[in-house]
């Protein structure tokens, strides 16, 4: 059974921030990335974005490995809380992230953990398989704030985005004048 491709855009509504989706803030894309899944069976694409109040959100946007996943936006504050509330005596695993998703896929927590590993939020424990430790979250947040798209903190209007695409496209076209 074939599945239709997921539609993604640079501005979407997060599903986990408000009970009423019509009241959920729009998310502006800050960064896209890709990494291998924890098992190495596929490549995950992920996105980081922020809302109008500059809160950071995270989501998985694509999986080449074929496993199901939810592409809902998760507030980074919830991710951070889940990671920091995990027992200090126990290495981090994907189980720490299990309660963050409304979607029912069992892949969600491990896919999110793989992207957190790629962004340097967690690191693998040496000599341990599937066990991680938290790194310097303030340093990670500082790196996200330096992302070129987020420097102004302002979202460009759709008309400005379209104009920018036209200008970029026309600059790439060879001149027909001799």
C-alpha positions in Angstrom: 0.0 0.0 0.0 1.6 3.3 -1.1 1.4 6.3 1.1 1.2 9.8 -0.2 4.1 12.2 0.4 3.9 14.5 3.5 3.4 18.1 2.7 5.7 20.4 4.6 5.9 24.2 4.6 8.0 26.8 6.4 5.0 28.0 8.4 2.7 25.4 10.1 0.7 25.0 13.2 2.1 23.0 16.1 -0.2 20.3 17.4 1.1 20.0 20.9 0.9 23.6 22.2 -2.7 24.4 22.6 -5.9 22.4 22.9 -7.5 24.4 20.1 -5.5 24.2 16.8 -7.0 27.5 15.6 -5.3 29.2 18.6 -1.9 27.6 18.1 0.8 30.0 17.0 2.4 29.7 13.6 5.9 28.2 13.4 8.7 29.9 11.4 11.4 27.5 10.2 14.8 28.3 11.6 16.9 25.3 10.6 16.6 22.0 8.7 18.9 19.0 9.3 19.3 15.4 8.5 20.9 12.5 10.4 20.9 8.7 10.5 18.4 7.0 12.7 19.8 5.5 15.9 19.8 2.0 14.3 21.3 3.4 11.1 18.5 2.0 8.9 17.4 5.3 7.4 17.9 9.0 7.2 15.8 11.4 9.2 15.1 14.9 8.2 14.1 17.3 11.0 13.2 21.0 11.4 13.7 23.5 14.2 11.4 26.5 14.3 10.0 29.2 16.5 6.7 30.8 17.1 5.8 34.5 17.6 6.9 34.5 21.2 10.3 33.1 20.1 9.8 29.6 21.7 11.7 26.9 20.0 10.0 23.9 18.4 11.3 20.7 16.9 9.9 18.0 14.6 10.7 15.1 12.4 9.8 15.9 8.8 10.9 12.8 6.8 12.2 9.3 7.3 13.8 7.4 4.4 13.8 4.1 6.4 10.1 3.5 5.9 9.0 3.6 9.6 6.0 5.5 10.7 6.4 8.7 12.6 4.5 11.8 13.7 5.5 15.2 12.2 4.0 17.2 15.0 5.9 20.2 16.4 7.1 19.6 19.9 8.1 22.5 22.1 11.8 22.4 23.0 10.9 23.4 26.5 9.0 20.1 26.8 11.9 18.2 25.4 14.3 19.9 27.7 12.0 19.2 30.7 11.7 15.5 29.8 15.5 15.2 29.4 16.3 17.1 32.6 13.7 15.2 34.7 15.2 11.8 33.8 16.9 10.3 36.8 20.6 11.4 37.0 21.5 7.8 38.1 20.2 6.4 34.8 21.6 7.0 31.4 19.2 8.7 28.9 17.3 6.5 26.5 14.5 7.2 24.1 12.0 6.3 26.9 12.6 9.7 28.4 10.9 11.3 25.3 7.9 8.8 25.1 5.3 11.1 26.7 6.0 14.1 24.3 4.0 12.9 21.3 0.3 12.8 20.6 1.0 10.5 17.6 1.0 6.8 18.4 4.1 5.6 16.5 6.7 3.8 18.7 9.4 5.3 16.5 8.8 8.9 17.6 11.0 8.9 20.7 14.0 7.2 19.1 13.8 9.4 16.0 13.7 12.5 18.1 16.7 11.2 20.2 18.6 10.7 16.9 18.0 14.3 15.9 19.0 15.6 19.4 22.2 13.6 19.1 22.9 15.1 15.7 22.3 18.7 17.1 24.6 18.0 20.1 21.9 18.2 22.7 22.8 14.7 23.9 25.9 12.6 23.4 26.4 8.8 23.4 28.0 7.3 26.5 31.3 5.8 25.5 31.2 2.0 25.2 27.4 2.0 25.7 24.8 1.2 23.1 21.6 3.2 23.2 22.6 5.2 26.3 23.1 8.9 26.2 23.9 11.9 28.5 22.7 15.5 28.3 25.2 18.1 27.0 25.3 21.8 27.3 21.8 23.0 26.4 22.5 26.7 26.8 25.3 26.3 24.2 22.9 24.5 21.9 20.3 27.3 22.3 23.0 29.9 21.6 23.9 28.1 18.3 20.2 28.1 17.3 19.9 31.8 18.0 22.8 32.4 15.6 20.9 30.7 12.8 20.8 33.2 9.9 17.0 33.0 9.5 16.3 33.8 13.1 18.6 36.8 13.6 15.9 39.4 12.9 13.2 37.5 14.8 10.7 38.7 12.2 8.9 36.5 9.7 8.9 37.6 6.1 5.5 37.9 4.5 4.5 35.5 1.7 4.8 38.4 -0.8 8.4 39.1 0.4 9.3 35.4 0.2 7.9 35.2 -3.4 9.8 38.4 -4.4 13.0 37.0 -3.0 12.5 33.7 -5.0 11.9 35.7 -8.2 15.0 37.9 -7.6 17.2 34.8 -6.9 15.8 33.0 -10.0 16.4 36.0 -12.3 19.9 36.4 -11.0 20.6 32.8 -12.0 19.2 33.1 -15.5 21.8 34.0 -18.2 21.2 37.3 -19.9 19.8 37.0 -23.5 21.1 40.4 -24.5 24.2 40.6 -26.7 
